[in-house]
C-alpha cells in the first residue's frame, strides 16, 4: 500500500510563504492522481489542489493564484507552494493519492481518496494576522 508523509508546515505571518512536501512510496506503475486537502477545527475537509500523472493540475477557487501544486517524479515527492498566506489558510494540511485515476478535481479529492486511495498524517500550517 502507498505511504505518504507530509512535512514543511509551520507558523508564518499573513502574506508569508511556505512549501509543503509529501514523500510518497509504495506506488505501482499506472495512472494516478495526488493532491492536498485541509481541515481546520470545526470545519469540513476542503480540497486544495490536485495533480495527475499527465502533469495536469487543478486548484481550488479559494487558493487559485496563491498556491501551486507540483511534483518531482525523480524524488517521488509532491509539493504545495503556498504564497500570500492568509489567516483563513490556517489548517491541518494532508496529502492524498489514488491509483487508477487520470483526472481528479479538488472538490472530489477527499471522497475519492477516502474510498480508493491513501492519506498522509498531516502537517500544521498556522498563519497569524
N, CA, C and O of each residue as an XYZ file, in Angstrom:
516
protein
N       0.843     -1.182      0.000
C       0.000      0.000      0.000
C       0.883      1.238      0.000
O       1.953      1.240      0.608
N       0.438      2.293     -0.681
C       1.183      3.537     -0.719
C       1.251      4.165      0.672
O       0.334      4.027      1.481
N       2.358      4.854      0.924
C       2.581      5.512      2.206
C       2.992      6.948      1.935
O       3.885      7.197      1.125
N       2.346      7.898      2.610
C       2.578      9.316      2.395
C       2.990      9.980      3.699
O       2.394      9.727      4.746
N       4.018     10.837      3.636
C       4.500     11.554      4.808
C       4.668     13.020      4.455
O       5.475     13.371      3.594
N       3.898     13.884      5.129
C       3.964     15.322      4.887
C       5.022     15.979      5.764
O       5.366     15.475      6.833
N       5.531     17.115      5.292
C       6.441     17.935      6.065
C       6.386     19.362      5.526
O       5.820     19.608      4.461
N       6.972     20.291      6.259
C       7.076     21.667      5.800
C       6.114     22.643      6.437
O       6.193     23.842      6.168
N       5.213     22.171      7.268
C       4.295     23.072      7.938
C       5.007     23.935      8.959
O       6.158     23.678      9.315
N       4.317     24.952      9.424
C       4.883     25.854     10.409
C       4.007     27.062     10.605
O       2.856     27.087     10.169
N       4.555     28.072     11.266
C       3.843     29.308     11.552
C       4.466     30.461     10.795
O       5.683     30.647     10.818
N       3.626     31.234     10.123
C       4.083     32.396      9.367
C       3.108     33.541      9.564
O       1.973     33.339      9.996
N       3.559     34.737      9.246
C       2.689     35.903      9.281
C       1.884     36.008      7.995
O       2.269     35.471      6.956
N       0.775     36.700      8.083
C      -0.041     36.941      6.905
C       0.809     37.541      5.786
O       1.589     38.467      6.011
N       0.647     37.003      4.583
C       1.436     37.437      3.448
C       2.688     36.626      3.213
O       3.345     36.785      2.184
N       3.029     35.761      4.145
C       4.215     34.946      4.030
C       4.005     33.723      3.160
O       2.934     33.529      2.584
N       5.054     32.889      3.071
C       5.034     31.718      2.209
C       5.539     30.483      2.943
O       6.347     30.575      3.867
N       5.052     29.340      2.516
C       5.529     28.046      2.973
C       5.487     27.080      1.803
O       4.691     27.254      0.880
N       6.336     26.067      1.835
C       6.273     24.990      0.868
C       6.129     23.671      1.608
O       6.998     23.289      2.393
N       5.037     22.987      1.356
C       4.789     21.690      1.939
C       5.316     20.596      1.020
O       5.289     20.732     -0.203
N       5.790     19.519      1.616
C       6.277     18.380      0.868
C       5.551     17.124      1.309
O       5.138     17.004      2.463
N       5.401     16.196      0.393
C       4.789     14.906      0.678
C       5.628     13.836      0.010
O       5.656     13.736     -1.216
N       6.310     13.039      0.812
C       7.117     11.945      0.299
C       6.254     10.712      0.134
O       5.575     10.291      1.070
N       6.278     10.135     -1.052
C       5.423      9.006     -1.381
C       6.250      7.764     -1.647
O       7.340      7.837     -2.214
N       5.724      6.632     -1.236
C       6.355      5.348     -1.501
C       5.278      4.289     -1.662
O       4.130      4.489     -1.263
N       5.660      3.151     -2.255
C       4.733      2.036     -2.363
C       3.810      2.066     -3.566
O       2.850      1.297     -3.619
N       4.074      2.930     -4.531
C       3.236      3.006     -5.718
C       3.584      1.915     -6.721
O       4.705      1.406     -6.750
N       2.597      1.569     -7.542
C       2.809      0.709     -8.691
C       2.653      1.549     -9.952
O       2.099      2.648     -9.911
N       3.142      1.028    -11.071
C       3.007      1.740    -12.330
C       1.546      1.814    -12.740
O       0.773      0.887    -12.501
N       1.178      2.923    -13.357
C      -0.179      3.112    -13.817
C      -0.627      4.545    -13.628
O       0.136      5.382    -13.147
N      -1.852      4.827    -14.000
C      -2.384      6.174    -13.849
C      -2.605      6.481    -12.374
O      -2.870      5.585    -11.573
N      -2.494      7.755    -12.030
C      -2.655      8.163    -10.642
C      -2.978      9.641    -10.570
O      -2.744     10.391    -11.517
N      -3.516     10.044     -9.441
C      -3.665     11.446     -9.101
C      -3.266     11.629     -7.643
O      -3.431     10.726     -6.823
N      -2.749     12.789     -7.337
C      -2.407     13.153     -5.974
C      -2.949     14.546     -5.694
O      -3.325     15.276     -6.610
N      -2.984     14.900     -4.426
C      -3.472     16.221     -4.102
C      -3.283     16.569     -2.648
O      -2.740     15.797     -1.858
N      -3.749     17.756     -2.319
C      -3.719     18.264     -0.956
C      -5.121     18.666     -0.533
O      -5.856     19.279     -1.307
N      -5.491     18.326      0.688
C      -6.704     18.864      1.281
C      -6.373     19.367      2.675
O      -5.318     19.050      3.225
N      -7.277     20.151      3.242
C      -7.035     20.727      4.553
C      -8.286     20.633      5.407
O      -9.402     20.539      4.896
N      -8.079     20.661      6.715
C      -9.192     20.650      7.649
C      -8.839     21.475      8.869
O      -7.863     21.192      9.565
N      -9.635     22.493      9.121
C      -9.493     23.318     10.304
C     -10.485     22.851     11.358
O     -11.499     22.243     11.016
N     -10.214     23.122     12.645
C     -11.134     22.700     13.700
C     -12.550     23.217     13.461
O     -12.747     24.402     13.195
N     -13.523     22.333     13.556
C     -14.913     22.711     13.383
C     -15.357     22.888     11.954
O     -16.504     23.265     11.714
N     -14.485     22.628     10.988
C     -14.824     22.781      9.584
C     -14.645     21.463      8.842
O     -13.894     20.587      9.273
N     -15.335     21.341      7.738
C     -15.232     20.134      6.936
C     -13.935     20.136      6.136
O     -13.306     21.177      5.947
N     -13.552     18.965      5.677
C     -12.365     18.851      4.846
C     -12.581     19.566      3.521
O     -13.655     19.483      2.926
N     -11.554     20.264      3.067
C     -11.632     21.067      1.855
C     -10.490     20.695      0.911
O      -9.320     20.793      1.280
N     -10.824     20.276     -0.288
C      -9.811     20.012     -1.289
C      -9.110     21.289     -1.700
O      -9.757     22.314     -1.915
N      -7.787     21.237     -1.810
C      -6.979     22.409     -2.118
C      -6.464     22.387     -3.550
O      -6.625     23.363     -4.283
N      -5.849     21.286     -3.951
C      -5.264     21.198     -5.280
C      -5.014     19.743     -5.631
O      -4.843     18.899     -4.751
N      -4.993     19.460     -6.921
C      -4.716     18.110     -7.402
C      -3.739     18.151     -8.567
O      -3.620     19.157     -9.267
N      -3.044     17.036     -8.759
C      -2.165     16.848     -9.904
C      -2.226     15.381    -10.296
O      -2.253     14.502     -9.435
N      -2.246     15.117    -11.599
C      -2.344     13.750    -12.082
C      -1.115     13.389    -12.909
O      -0.241     14.221    -13.154
N      -1.070     12.122    -13.334
C       0.133     11.599    -13.960
C       0.553     12.288    -15.240
O       1.735     12.285    -15.581
N      -0.385     12.874    -15.952
C      -0.055     13.590    -17.177
C       0.444     15.001    -16.920
O       0.736     15.736    -17.863
N       0.546     15.388    -15.650
C       1.024     16.708    -15.283
C      -0.049     17.754    -15.128
O       0.249     18.886    -14.745
N      -1.277     17.415    -15.410
C      -2.361     18.374    -15.294
C      -2.622     18.714    -13.831
O      -2.550     17.845    -12.962
N      -2.924     19.974    -13.567
C      -3.178     20.437    -12.208
C      -4.523     21.130    -12.119
O      -5.066     21.606    -13.116
N      -5.046     21.177    -10.910
C      -6.324     21.807    -10.653
C      -6.269     22.389     -9.246
O      -5.954     21.677     -8.292
N      -6.571     23.670     -9.113
C      -6.502     24.357     -7.836
C      -7.875     24.876     -7.436
O      -8.622     25.389     -8.270
N      -8.198     24.743     -6.173
C      -9.467     25.228     -5.675
C      -9.572     26.741     -5.765
O      -8.566     27.450     -5.742
N     -10.802     27.224     -5.868
C     -11.020     28.655     -6.048
C     -10.437     29.490     -4.911
O      -9.954     30.597     -5.145
N     -10.476     28.977     -3.697
C     -10.015     29.746     -2.552
C      -8.503     29.938     -2.523
O      -8.008     30.810     -1.809
N      -7.760     29.137     -3.291
C      -6.305     29.229     -3.279
C      -5.719     29.543     -4.641
O      -4.509     29.733     -4.761
N      -6.544     29.601     -5.659
C      -6.067     29.838     -7.019
C      -5.325     31.168     -7.097
O      -5.810     32.193     -6.618
N      -4.146     31.135     -7.707
C      -3.319     32.313     -7.814
C      -2.361     32.498     -6.658
O      -1.450     33.322     -6.734
N      -2.553     31.738     -5.580
C      -1.676     31.829     -4.414
C      -0.916     30.531     -4.155
O       0.248     30.560     -3.757
N      -1.572     29.394     -4.380
C      -0.960     28.092     -4.142
C      -0.655     27.421     -5.471
O      -1.380     27.614     -6.447
N       0.414     26.636     -5.512
C       0.777     25.891     -6.707
C       1.194     24.480     -6.325
O       2.085     24.294     -5.496
N       0.554     23.489     -6.928
C       0.911     22.100     -6.686
C       1.881     21.638     -7.772
O       1.664     21.898     -8.955
N       2.943     20.956     -7.369
C       3.924     20.402     -8.295
C       4.374     19.044     -7.785
O       4.074     18.664     -6.653
N       5.094     18.318     -8.624
C       5.653     17.041     -8.214
C       7.026     16.853     -8.826
O       7.316     17.352     -9.913
N       7.867     16.121     -8.106
C       9.183     15.748     -8.571
C       9.181     14.234     -8.658
O       9.333     13.546     -7.648
N       9.011     13.718     -9.860
C       8.892     12.275    -10.037
C      10.169     11.534     -9.650
O      10.105     10.420     -9.131
N      11.320     12.143     -9.897
C      12.587     11.504     -9.561
C      12.722     11.286     -8.060
O      13.356     10.324     -7.625
N      12.133     12.170     -7.275
C      12.220     12.071     -5.818
C      10.954     11.503     -5.190
O      10.875     11.365     -3.970
N       9.962     11.174     -6.014
C       8.680     10.683     -5.510
C       8.103     11.628     -4.454
O       7.651     11.198     -3.392
N       8.129     12.910     -4.770
C       7.711     13.916     -3.815
C       6.694     14.867     -4.430
O       6.852     15.319     -5.564
N       5.668     15.158     -3.679
C       4.639     16.116     -4.038
C       4.860     17.389     -3.236
O       5.241     17.328     -2.067
N       4.624     18.548     -3.856
C       4.831     19.823     -3.193
C       3.578     20.687     -3.277
O       2.769     20.552     -4.195
N       3.439     21.567     -2.309
C       2.444     22.624     -2.365
C       3.131     23.921     -1.972
O       3.433     24.143     -0.800
N       3.376     24.779     -2.958
C       3.938     26.090     -2.699
C       2.799     27.033     -2.343
O       1.876     27.228     -3.133
N       2.865     27.612     -1.162
C       1.812     28.478     -0.664
C       2.371     29.883     -0.494
O       3.250     30.110      0.338
N       1.864     30.825     -1.282
C       2.280     32.214     -1.219
C       1.119     33.088     -0.778
O      -0.043     32.692     -0.871
N       1.445     34.282     -0.296
C       0.438     35.234      0.162
C      -0.560     34.568      1.105
O      -1.774     34.661      0.919
N      -0.030     33.905      2.103
C      -0.880     33.177      3.038
C      -1.760     34.126      3.840
O      -1.368     35.244      4.174
N      -2.956     33.646      4.136
C      -3.938     34.398      4.884
C      -4.315     33.644      6.152
O      -4.166     32.423      6.200
N      -4.801     34.339      7.181
C      -5.220     33.640      8.403
C      -6.221     32.526      8.146
O      -6.190     31.507      8.836
N      -7.103     32.690      7.179
C      -8.081     31.659      6.879
C      -7.467     30.408      6.257
O      -8.152     29.397      6.107
N      -6.186     30.462      5.893
C      -5.487     29.277      5.418
C      -5.011     28.393      6.564
O      -4.562     27.270      6.336
N      -5.107     28.891      7.790
C      -4.690     28.112      8.945
C      -5.478     26.810      9.000
O      -6.709     26.818      9.028
N      -4.759     25.695      9.014
C      -5.419     24.402      8.955
C      -4.376     23.301      9.052
O      -3.176     23.557      8.958
N      -4.843     22.082      9.239
C      -4.009     20.913      9.056
C      -4.082     20.526      7.586
O      -5.171     20.373      7.033
N      -2.932     20.367      6.961
C      -2.872     20.035      5.548
C      -2.447     18.586      5.365
O      -1.492     18.121      5.985
N      -3.168     17.884      4.507
C      -2.932     16.474      4.249
C      -2.664     16.245      2.769
O      -3.280     16.889      1.920
N      -1.757     15.342      2.455
C      -1.633     14.906      1.078
C      -2.401     13.603      0.904
O      -2.611     12.854      1.859
N      -2.809     13.350     -0.317
C      -3.604     12.182     -0.634
C      -3.219     11.675     -2.014
O      -2.760     12.446     -2.856
N      -3.404     10.383     -2.248
C      -3.059      9.785     -3.528
C      -4.012      8.662     -3.857
O      -4.543      7.999     -2.966
N      -4.227      8.450     -5.148
C      -5.070      7.357     -5.606
C      -4.564      6.878     -6.960
O      -4.239      7.686     -7.830
N      -4.499      5.575     -7.132
C      -4.108      4.980     -8.403
C      -5.341      4.626     -9.217
O      -6.423      4.420     -8.667
N      -5.169      4.557    -10.534
C      -6.249      4.194    -11.421
C      -7.100      5.357    -11.875
O      -8.151      5.152    -12.481
N      -6.673      6.568    -11.597
C      -7.398      7.775    -11.992
C      -6.518      8.630    -12.880
O      -5.318      8.754    -12.636
N      -7.105      9.218    -13.905
C      -6.379     10.087    -14.816
C      -6.765     11.556    -14.669
O      -6.097     12.429    -15.225
N      -7.823     11.833    -13.936
C      -8.214     13.204    -13.642
C      -8.970     13.229    -12.325
O      -9.657     12.270    -11.972
N      -8.837     14.338    -11.602
C      -9.476     14.444    -10.295
C      -9.487     15.903     -9.881
O      -8.453     16.569     -9.916
N     -10.639     16.401     -9.494
C     -10.771     17.791     -9.080
C     -10.592     17.918     -7.572
O     -10.800     16.949     -6.843
N     -10.205     19.117     -7.091
C     -10.117     19.311     -5.637
C     -11.421     19.013     -4.915
O     -11.402     18.503     -3.795
N     -12.554     19.324     -5.539
C     -13.849     19.074     -4.910
C     -14.103     17.596     -4.665
O     -14.843     17.236     -3.750
N     -13.498     16.739     -5.475
C     -13.701     15.301     -5.348
C     -12.541     14.587     -4.676
O     -12.607     13.378     -4.454
N     -11.486     15.310     -4.350
C     -10.279     14.685     -3.822
C     -10.543     13.906     -2.545
O     -10.104     12.764     -2.414
N     -11.246     14.505     -1.612
C     -11.436     13.881     -0.308
C     -12.244     12.598     -0.428
O     -11.836     11.559      0.091
N     -13.382     12.658     -1.104
C     -14.238     11.485     -1.168
C     -13.594     10.370     -1.977
O     -13.702      9.202     -1.602
N     -12.929     10.698     -3.076
C     -12.317      9.679     -3.911
C     -11.157      9.005     -3.193
O     -11.063      7.778     -3.191
N     -10.279      9.783     -2.587
C      -9.133      9.182     -1.924
C      -9.525      8.466     -0.643
O      -8.865      7.503     -0.250
N     -10.589      8.919      0.017
C     -11.042      8.220      1.213
C     -11.545      6.829      0.875
O     -11.423      5.908      1.683
N     -12.108      6.669     -0.314
C     -12.652      5.376     -0.715
C     -11.613      4.505     -1.407
O     -11.538      3.304     -1.146
N     -10.809      5.103     -2.289
C      -9.941      4.319     -3.154
C      -8.455      4.524     -2.919
O      -7.647      3.750     -3.431
N      -8.065      5.556     -2.151
C      -6.670      5.905     -2.030
C      -6.150      5.914     -0.612
O      -6.648      5.192      0.251
N      -5.137      6.744     -0.377
C      -4.494      6.842      0.926
C      -4.275      8.304      1.288
O      -4.178      9.167      0.416
N      -4.199      8.565      2.583
C      -3.918      9.886      3.127
C      -2.649      9.850      3.958
O      -2.276      8.808      4.497
N      -1.994     10.985      4.057
C      -0.897     11.145      4.980
C      -1.403     11.532      6.354
O      -2.609     11.608      6.585
N      -0.468     11.779      7.267
C      -0.817     12.102      8.641
C      -1.083     13.582      8.871
O      -1.681     13.946      9.883
N      -0.656     14.435      7.963
C      -0.933     15.854      8.051
C       0.222     16.664      8.597
O       1.074     16.155      9.324
N       0.235     17.946      8.229
C       1.197     18.897      8.752
C       0.472     20.214      9.009
O      -0.323     20.661      8.183
N       0.745     20.829     10.148
C       0.001     22.008     10.577
C       0.566     23.272      9.952
O       1.778     23.485      9.934
N      -0.334     24.110      9.439
C       0.010     25.430      8.927
C      -0.771     26.460      9.720
O      -1.996     26.384      9.807
N      -0.066     27.425     10.299
C      -0.689     28.476     11.080
C      -0.255     29.830     10.529
O       0.939     30.100     10.392
N      -1.229     30.675     10.215
C      -0.967     31.997      9.653
C      -1.531     33.041     10.605
O      -2.732     33.052     10.874
N      -0.685     33.905     11.108
C      -1.101     34.937     12.051
C      -1.384     36.242     11.326
O      -0.836     36.508     10.256
N      -2.253     37.055     11.928
C      -2.636     38.339     11.334
C      -1.508     39.349     11.411
O      -1.662     40.482     10.957
